[in-house]
Amino acid sequence: MEVELEDGTVVSSDRFQVALCTCRRSRRYPWCDTSHRRTARKAADRPGEPRAAKEPAPDDAP
């Protein structure tokens, strides 16, 4: 796979499968090295973590 960077430089990879970095934290940019995983996220953004419950809607029944 070949990728043309913003400055016109062309980089290539001969790997079978590659992932492009969109967070720009990768040391191997433009290829993803999972550097984004090393940054702490809020609990609500983590898979498997419960999100804050919404308040129930008021009961409009007579």
Order of alpha helices (4+ residues) and beta strands (2+ residues): beta-beta
